[in-house]
Amino acid sequence: MDNSKESSSKEMSFAEKQAERMKRLRSLNTARNEARTHNHKEVVAEEARNKLPANYEAKKRQAEWLVEDQHKREEASKEGKDYDRVKLLNISAIEAERLERKRKKKNPDQGFSTYEQATVRQYNRLIKNMPSMESERYEKQKQKYGDAFYGGPNVIIHGMHEDRKDAVDKMVNDLEGQIAKRGKYSRRRIHNDDADIDYINERNAKFNKKLERFYGEHTAEIKQNLERGTAI
């Protein structure tokens, strides 16, 4: 009788041990599967990050800053405040000086080089004064025009887009401002009768003066040789 009780207790202890081992095995399998899934997600995420441009994070921070800045500007406009003045009140003089140096460094005035470069600089100045994009109106027009929204070689867009009166007024005011600004700098220079005439009209004279200002020191010897007749 006592032997049967002892054997029964041994069998129960073995069964308990077996159950404990199986429980641990299931736990290890679960942990292994979770680790495998986690590692797979990390590999996919790392591969996606490697495919992004090198300056992706910087562009992302800049985009977030622009969205936040536009939101604050709209809030200030609703409250009737000048956002530029409010923003300047919240920065120190040192920070304002740093931003001004950064602005000048980003868009330095390199003077006249070619008419193409002058046109590019004027274009960049003009687009900076354009109003910010209204995302809601942009999405409505995108849905309305479909493929014709972006245009293309096989798309006819003539007559589809309607010019808004406020947009036309902005364009007219901008053109009038450009004309008024050019009028301040289009004063006639005093003519020097003793100067050499190396131009055919006033426009050509201005162009020659710009060339002389930027390349005169490099072509001085050539001009002297031509005047002396010793040029090869």
Summary of the structure (lengths in Angstrom):
residues: 232
radius of gyration: 37.3
end to end distance: 131.3
largest distance: 140.1
contacts: 384
relative contact order: 0.02
helix: 74%
strand: 0%
